[in-house]
């Protein structure tokens, strides 16, 4: 990084220069960690699913990350909020009323629900702050990033998995736009999910059922795998192409399979399905996490060995719940506040645990890994549990030298893209199936 790339929008350049070591001599404590940081966002990841799998040795990559760093509960907002709002808070460090991102849709009156878009962001995200400090980011799939906007690096929007090459308008899916054709060629169609992957998740199903894309009971599983495979292939292609300082890859599939199949497994009052369905579909939720573990094992070797790795979820999962009238509550009502946070970094004692950390601590913690301070407007703090002695001095210095604000880095609205009714319909169909929108 060169000092010249620190934008004047950072209001206290001398502080930034001292903290990130950009020239000159400084008495500031230095970070014992590499600045390269990887965020693995796993929607709805819950310790009650992950812990038994780690204990049985079925998720070796998650187990290794936990053994090499610190881990505990990532406590979400209570009452629970919708995922776009939570992920935006974890990207900006700000409370919902200050970052502008709300739910999945914006209600504009009766029968007029418009999908939330990247134009809703009113505050800078991690990748905006990193870019202002001369760091390059690769952001894949973060909620409410469509239409994609220009950043210092590459941004693959959250609508990318809804587009099969050639069938829909690719405008706004990727920035820089010249990467669109290369990346769209990597998208996985849900009808073409390899049977071998389906067998990992549904090992007792007859092969002929798994091979038939018209089998309705596995369609949601196919959609989950196809989406995550697409994000994985995209991330692998990008990190193989160039080096980045911040890499973030989002996996949505755990949330999808939990909403559709949890009831066959661990519903609050017992499985809500027939014994036959329990036998066939009752292990999809934990088995899907075995696939996610496999994918993480494919991605991490492509990144610097000394990179910091953050595994984070926006919430955990309860499963189906009924109100007093007996009506099943769907959508956010199936979530629980206790998600997952793991941080593998030399800043933290290997194999350590903490009780819980709040979602608003995610941004200050990731900024610290990147060698940057949080701002005074961020109510969260750097995760302090289990810091090494050297890291404690470094973090204390960062926290006492917070910038006043990063507000001037708030993104400009993205370039307008042509309406794509087919894309909107596909996104709304999935959200409706999960109970997130009516």
C-alpha positions as CSV (number, residue, x, y, z in Angstrom):
1,X,0.0,0.0,0.0
2,X,1.3,3.5,-0.7
3,X,0.5,6.6,1.3
4,X,-0.9,8.4,-1.7
5,X,-3.8,6.0,-1.9
6,X,-5.2,7.0,1.5
7,X,-8.0,9.2,0.4
8,X,-8.6,12.6,1.8
9,X,-12.0,11.3,2.8
10,X,-10.3,9.7,5.8
11,X,-10.6,12.6,8.1
12,X,-7.5,11.9,10.2
13,X,-4.8,10.8,7.8
14,X,-1.9,11.1,10.4
15,X,-3.7,8.6,12.6
16,X,-4.2,6.2,9.7
17,X,-0.6,6.5,8.6
18,X,0.6,5.7,12.1
19,X,-1.8,2.8,12.5
20,X,-1.2,1.0,9.2
21,X,2.5,1.7,9.1
22,X,2.6,3.7,5.9
23,X,6.0,5.3,6.0
24,X,8.0,7.0,8.8
25,X,8.7,5.8,12.3
26,X,5.8,5.2,14.7
27,X,5.6,4.1,18.4
28,X,2.2,2.5,17.7
29,X,2.1,-1.2,18.5
30,X,2.1,-3.3,15.3
31,X,-0.3,-6.2,14.5
32,X,1.2,-9.7,14.9
33,X,-1.1,-10.8,12.0
34,X,-1.1,-10.6,8.3
35,X,-3.4,-7.9,6.9
36,X,-5.0,-10.3,4.5
37,X,-8.5,-11.3,5.8
38,X,-11.1,-13.8,4.6
39,X,-14.7,-13.7,5.6
40,X,-16.7,-16.9,5.2
41,X,-20.4,-15.9,5.7
42,X,-22.6,-18.9,6.4
43,X,-26.2,-17.8,6.7
44,X,-28.1,-19.5,9.6
45,X,-25.0,-21.4,10.8
46,X,-25.8,-22.6,14.3
47,X,-23.5,-24.3,16.9
48,X,-26.2,-26.9,17.7
49,X,-25.7,-28.2,14.1
50,X,-22.0,-27.6,13.9
51,X,-20.8,-28.9,17.3
52,X,-21.9,-32.5,16.9
53,X,-20.4,-32.7,13.4
54,X,-17.1,-31.4,14.7
55,X,-17.1,-33.8,17.6
56,X,-17.7,-36.7,15.1
57,X,-14.9,-35.5,12.8
58,X,-17.2,-34.9,9.9
59,X,-16.3,-31.2,9.4
60,X,-12.5,-31.1,9.5
61,X,-12.1,-27.6,8.1
62,X,-14.4,-26.0,10.6
63,X,-12.7,-28.0,13.3
64,X,-9.3,-26.8,12.2
65,X,-10.4,-23.2,12.1
66,X,-11.8,-23.5,15.6
67,X,-8.6,-25.2,16.9
68,X,-6.5,-22.4,15.4
69,X,-8.4,-19.4,16.7
70,X,-11.1,-18.2,19.0
71,X,-14.8,-19.0,18.7
72,X,-18.2,-18.4,20.3
73,X,-21.7,-17.1,19.8
74,X,-22.4,-14.2,17.5
75,X,-25.5,-12.7,19.1
76,X,-27.9,-11.1,16.7
77,X,-30.4,-8.4,17.2
78,X,-33.3,-9.1,19.6
79,X,-36.1,-9.1,18.5
80,X,-34.7,-10.7,15.4
81,X,-34.4,-8.8,12.2
82,X,-34.3,-9.9,8.5
83,X,-31.0,-11.1,7.1
84,X,-30.2,-8.1,4.8
85,X,-30.4,-5.7,7.7
86,X,-28.1,-7.9,9.9
87,X,-25.5,-8.4,7.2
88,X,-25.5,-4.7,6.5
89,X,-24.8,-4.0,10.2
90,X,-22.0,-6.6,10.1
91,X,-20.5,-4.8,7.1
92,X,-20.9,-1.2,8.4
93,X,-20.6,-1.6,12.1
94,X,-23.8,0.6,12.4
95,X,-27.2,0.1,13.8
96,X,-30.0,-0.4,11.2
97,X,-31.4,3.1,11.4
98,X,-28.0,4.4,10.4
99,X,-27.0,2.2,7.4
100,X,-30.2,2.4,5.4
101,X,-30.6,-1.3,4.5
102,X,-33.9,-2.7,5.7
103,X,-35.6,-5.9,4.8
104,X,-35.8,-7.9,1.6
105,X,-38.3,-5.6,0.0
106,X,-39.4,-2.0,0.2
107,X,-43.1,-1.6,0.7
108,X,-44.3,1.1,-1.6
109,X,-48.0,0.7,-1.1
110,X,-50.5,-2.0,-1.7
111,X,-49.4,-4.7,-4.2
112,X,-46.1,-2.8,-4.8
113,X,-43.2,-4.5,-3.1
114,X,-39.9,-3.5,-4.7
115,X,-36.8,-5.5,-3.9
116,X,-34.2,-3.8,-1.8
117,X,-31.1,-2.7,-3.8
118,X,-27.6,-1.5,-3.3
119,X,-28.9,2.1,-3.6
120,X,-30.3,1.7,-0.1
121,X,-26.8,1.8,1.5
122,X,-26.3,5.1,3.3
123,X,-23.0,4.2,5.0
124,X,-19.7,2.7,3.9
125,X,-19.1,-1.0,4.1
126,X,-15.9,-2.8,5.0
127,X,-14.9,-2.9,1.4
128,X,-15.4,0.9,1.0
129,X,-13.2,1.6,4.1
130,X,-10.6,-0.9,2.9
131,X,-10.6,0.6,-0.5
132,X,-10.0,4.1,0.8
133,X,-6.9,2.7,2.6
134,X,-5.6,1.3,-0.6
135,X,-6.6,-2.3,0.0
136,X,-8.3,-4.4,-2.6
137,X,-11.4,-6.5,-1.9
138,X,-13.2,-9.4,-3.5
139,X,-16.8,-9.5,-2.3
140,X,-19.0,-12.4,-3.4
141,X,-22.7,-12.6,-2.6
142,X,-23.1,-10.2,0.3
143,X,-26.8,-9.3,0.8
144,X,-28.2,-6.3,-1.0
145,X,-25.3,-5.6,-3.3
146,X,-27.3,-5.7,-6.6
147,X,-26.9,-3.7,-8.7
148,X,-23.1,-4.2,-8.2
149,X,-21.2,-1.0,-7.8
150,X,-17.6,-0.1,-8.5
151,X,-15.2,-0.8,-5.6
152,X,-11.5,-1.1,-5.2
153,X,-11.5,-4.7,-6.4
154,X,-14.3,-7.0,-7.5
155,X,-17.9,-7.2,-6.3
156,X,-20.2,-10.1,-7.3
157,X,-23.7,-9.1,-6.3
158,X,-26.2,-11.2,-4.3
159,X,-28.4,-11.7,-7.4
160,X,-25.7,-13.5,-9.3
161,X,-26.9,-16.9,-8.4
162,X,-30.3,-16.2,-9.8
163,X,-28.9,-15.9,-13.3
164,X,-28.1,-18.8,-15.6
165,X,-25.6,-17.8,-18.4
166,X,-27.5,-16.4,-21.3
167,X,-31.0,-16.5,-19.9
168,X,-31.3,-13.2,-18.2
169,X,-29.9,-9.7,-18.5
170,X,-26.4,-9.8,-16.9
171,X,-26.3,-6.0,-16.4
172,X,-25.5,-5.1,-12.8
173,X,-24.4,-8.5,-11.6
174,X,-20.6,-7.9,-11.4
175,X,-18.2,-5.0,-11.2
176,X,-15.9,-4.5,-13.0
177,X,-18.4,-5.3,-15.8
178,X,-15.8,-6.8,-18.0
179,X,-15.6,-9.8,-15.7
180,X,-19.3,-10.6,-16.2
181,X,-18.9,-13.1,-19.1
182,X,-16.1,-15.0,-17.5
183,X,-17.9,-15.4,-14.2
184,X,-21.4,-16.0,-15.6
185,X,-20.0,-19.0,-17.4
186,X,-19.3,-20.5,-14.0
187,X,-22.9,-20.4,-12.7
188,X,-24.4,-23.8,-11.8
189,X,-27.9,-24.5,-13.0
190,X,-30.0,-26.2,-10.2
191,X,-31.0,-28.9,-12.7
192,X,-27.4,-29.8,-13.2
193,X,-26.3,-30.3,-9.6
194,X,-24.0,-33.4,-9.6
195,X,-25.7,-36.5,-8.1
196,X,-22.5,-37.1,-6.0
197,X,-23.2,-33.9,-4.1
198,X,-26.8,-34.8,-3.5
199,X,-25.8,-38.2,-2.2
200,X,-23.6,-36.6,0.5
201,X,-26.7,-34.8,1.8
202,X,-29.3,-37.5,1.1
203,X,-27.3,-40.7,1.3
204,X,-30.3,-43.1,1.6
205,X,-32.2,-41.7,-1.4
206,X,-32.3,-43.9,-4.6
207,X,-30.0,-42.6,-7.2
208,X,-32.7,-42.4,-9.8
209,X,-34.6,-40.0,-7.6
210,X,-31.6,-37.8,-7.0
211,X,-30.8,-37.8,-10.8
212,X,-34.3,-36.5,-11.6
213,X,-34.5,-32.7,-11.4
214,X,-38.3,-32.9,-11.5
215,X,-38.4,-34.6,-8.0
216,X,-40.1,-31.8,-6.0
217,X,-38.8,-32.9,-2.6
218,X,-35.2,-32.3,-3.6
219,X,-35.7,-29.1,-5.6
220,X,-35.0,-26.7,-2.8
221,X,-31.9,-28.7,-2.0
222,X,-30.7,-28.4,-5.6
223,X,-31.3,-24.7,-5.5
224,X,-29.2,-24.4,-2.3
225,X,-26.3,-26.4,-3.7
226,X,-26.4,-24.6,-7.1
227,X,-26.3,-21.2,-5.5
228,X,-23.4,-22.0,-3.1
229,X,-21.5,-23.8,-5.9
230,X,-21.8,-20.7,-8.0
231,X,-20.4,-18.4,-5.3
232,X,-17.7,-20.9,-4.6
233,X,-16.6,-21.3,-8.3
234,X,-16.7,-17.5,-8.7
235,X,-14.5,-16.9,-5.6
236,X,-12.0,-19.6,-6.6
237,X,-11.7,-18.1,-10.1
238,X,-11.2,-14.6,-8.7
239,X,-8.6,-15.4,-6.0
240,X,-6.7,-17.5,-8.5
241,X,-6.6,-14.5,-10.9
242,X,-5.2,-11.9,-8.5
243,X,-4.4,-11.2,-4.9
244,X,-6.8,-9.4,-2.6
245,X,-6.5,-7.9,0.9
246,X,-10.1,-8.7,1.9
247,X,-12.0,-11.7,0.5
248,X,-15.6,-12.3,1.5
249,X,-17.6,-15.3,0.3
250,X,-21.2,-15.8,1.3
251,X,-23.0,-19.2,1.5
252,X,-26.8,-19.0,1.6
253,X,-27.6,-22.7,1.4
254,X,-27.7,-23.5,5.1
255,X,-30.5,-21.0,5.5
256,X,-32.4,-22.4,2.6
257,X,-32.2,-26.0,3.7
258,X,-33.0,-25.2,7.3
259,X,-36.2,-23.5,6.3
260,X,-37.3,-26.3,4.0
261,X,-36.0,-29.4,5.8
262,X,-35.4,-28.6,9.5
263,X,-39.0,-29.8,10.3
264,X,-38.0,-33.3,9.3
265,X,-35.1,-33.2,11.9
266,X,-35.2,-31.0,15.0
267,X,-38.4,-29.1,15.1
268,X,-39.1,-27.5,18.5
269,X,-41.9,-30.0,19.4
270,X,-40.4,-32.9,17.4
271,X,-40.2,-33.6,13.7
272,X,-43.3,-32.4,11.8
273,X,-43.4,-34.9,9.1
274,X,-44.1,-38.6,8.4
275,X,-41.7,-41.3,9.5
276,X,-40.9,-41.9,5.8
277,X,-40.0,-38.3,5.2
278,X,-38.0,-38.2,8.4
279,X,-36.0,-41.2,7.2
280,X,-35.4,-39.7,3.8
281,X,-35.1,-36.0,4.6
282,X,-34.3,-35.9,8.3
283,X,-30.5,-35.5,7.9
284,X,-30.3,-32.9,5.1
285,X,-29.6,-30.0,7.5
286,X,-26.5,-31.4,9.2
287,X,-25.3,-33.2,6.0
288,X,-25.5,-29.9,4.1
289,X,-23.0,-28.5,6.5
290,X,-20.6,-31.3,5.5
291,X,-20.7,-29.9,2.0
292,X,-20.1,-26.4,3.2
293,X,-17.1,-27.7,5.1
294,X,-15.8,-29.4,1.9
295,X,-16.2,-26.1,0.0
296,X,-14.3,-24.2,2.6
297,X,-11.5,-26.8,2.2
298,X,-11.4,-26.1,-1.5
299,X,-11.2,-22.3,-1.1
300,X,-8.8,-21.7,1.7
301,X,-5.7,-23.4,0.0
302,X,-6.0,-20.9,-2.8
303,X,-5.5,-18.0,-0.3
304,X,-2.4,-17.0,1.7
305,X,-1.6,-19.5,4.4
306,X,-1.3,-16.7,7.0
307,X,-4.5,-15.0,6.1
308,X,-6.9,-14.2,9.0
309,X,-10.2,-16.2,8.6
310,X,-13.5,-15.1,10.0
311,X,-16.5,-17.5,10.0
312,X,-19.7,-15.7,10.8
313,X,-23.4,-16.2,10.6
314,X,-26.2,-13.7,11.0
315,X,-28.4,-15.9,13.2
316,X,-29.0,-19.5,14.3
317,X,-32.1,-21.6,13.7
318,X,-35.0,-22.8,15.8
319,X,-37.1,-24.6,13.2
320,X,-40.9,-24.5,12.8
321,X,-42.8,-22.8,15.6
322,X,-46.5,-22.4,16.1
323,X,-48.4,-19.5,17.6
324,X,-51.2,-19.9,20.1
325,X,-53.7,-20.6,17.4
326,X,-51.5,-23.5,16.1
327,X,-50.5,-21.6,12.9
328,X,-47.0,-22.4,11.8
329,X,-44.8,-19.3,11.8
330,X,-42.3,-19.1,9.0
331,X,-39.5,-16.8,7.9
332,X,-37.7,-14.9,10.7
333,X,-39.8,-16.6,13.3
334,X,-37.8,-19.8,12.6
335,X,-34.5,-18.1,13.5
336,X,-32.8,-17.7,16.8
337,X,-30.4,-15.0,17.9
338,X,-27.4,-17.2,18.6
339,X,-25.2,-17.5,15.5
340,X,-21.6,-18.4,15.1
341,X,-18.4,-16.4,15.1
342,X,-14.9,-17.9,14.7
343,X,-11.7,-15.9,14.2
344,X,-8.5,-17.6,13.1
345,X,-5.7,-15.1,13.6
346,X,-2.4,-14.6,15.5
347,X,-4.3,-11.9,17.4
348,X,-6.2,-14.6,19.3
349,X,-5.1,-17.6,21.4
350,X,-5.5,-20.8,19.4
351,X,-8.3,-23.1,20.6
352,X,-9.8,-20.5,22.9
353,X,-13.5,-19.9,23.4
354,X,-15.7,-16.9,24.4
355,X,-19.2,-16.9,25.5
356,X,-20.8,-14.4,23.1
357,X,-20.1,-11.3,21.0
358,X,-22.6,-9.0,19.5
359,X,-23.1,-8.6,15.7
360,X,-22.0,-5.0,15.9
361,X,-18.6,-6.1,17.0
362,X,-17.9,-7.8,13.6
363,X,-17.0,-4.7,11.7
364,X,-14.5,-3.3,14.3
365,X,-12.9,-6.8,14.6
366,X,-12.5,-7.2,10.9
367,X,-11.1,-3.6,10.5
368,X,-8.5,-4.5,13.2
369,X,-7.5,-7.6,11.3
370,X,-7.0,-5.3,8.2
371,X,-4.9,-2.9,10.3
372,X,-7.5,-0.2,10.4
373,X,-9.4,1.5,13.3
374,X,-13.1,1.6,13.8
375,X,-14.9,4.9,13.9
376,X,-16.4,6.6,16.9
377,X,-19.9,6.2,15.4
378,X,-19.7,2.4,15.5
379,X,-21.2,1.2,18.8
380,X,-19.5,-2.2,18.7
381,X,-15.9,-3.0,19.7
382,X,-13.1,-5.2,18.6
383,X,-13.5,-8.7,20.1
384,X,-11.2,-8.6,23.1
385,X,-11.7,-12.1,24.5
386,X,-8.6,-14.3,24.2
387,X,-6.3,-11.7,22.6
388,X,-2.6,-12.5,22.9
389,X,-0.5,-10.1,24.9
390,X,1.0,-8.5,21.8
391,X,-2.4,-8.3,20.2
392,X,-3.9,-6.7,23.3
393,X,-1.6,-3.7,23.1
394,X,-2.2,-3.4,19.4
395,X,-6.0,-3.5,19.8
396,X,-6.0,-1.1,22.7
397,X,-4.1,1.4,20.6
398,X,-6.6,1.0,17.7
399,X,-9.5,1.5,20.0
400,X,-8.1,4.6,21.6
401,X,-7.4,6.1,18.2
402,X,-10.7,5.6,16.5
403,X,-11.5,8.0,13.6
404,X,-14.4,10.3,14.2
405,X,-16.4,9.1,11.2
406,X,-16.2,7.2,8.0
407,X,-19.4,8.8,6.8
408,X,-17.7,10.6,3.9
409,X,-17.0,7.2,2.3
410,X,-20.7,6.4,1.9
411,X,-21.1,5.0,-1.5
412,X,-22.7,6.8,-4.4
413,X,-25.8,5.2,-5.8
414,X,-25.0,2.5,-8.3
415,X,-25.5,3.0,-12.0
416,X,-29.0,2.3,-13.1
417,X,-29.7,-1.0,-14.7
418,X,-32.6,-2.0,-17.0
419,X,-35.5,-3.7,-15.2
420,X,-35.4,-7.5,-15.4
421,X,-38.8,-8.9,-14.5
422,X,-37.6,-12.5,-14.8
423,X,-34.8,-11.9,-12.3
424,X,-37.1,-10.0,-9.9
425,X,-39.6,-12.8,-10.1
426,X,-37.0,-15.5,-9.4
427,X,-35.7,-13.7,-6.3
428,X,-39.2,-13.0,-4.9
429,X,-40.2,-16.6,-5.5
430,X,-37.4,-17.9,-3.4
431,X,-38.0,-15.3,-0.6
432,X,-41.7,-16.2,-0.6
433,X,-40.9,-19.9,-0.3
434,X,-38.9,-19.1,2.8
435,X,-41.7,-17.1,4.4
436,X,-39.7,-13.8,4.2
437,X,-42.2,-12.0,2.0
438,X,-45.9,-12.6,1.4
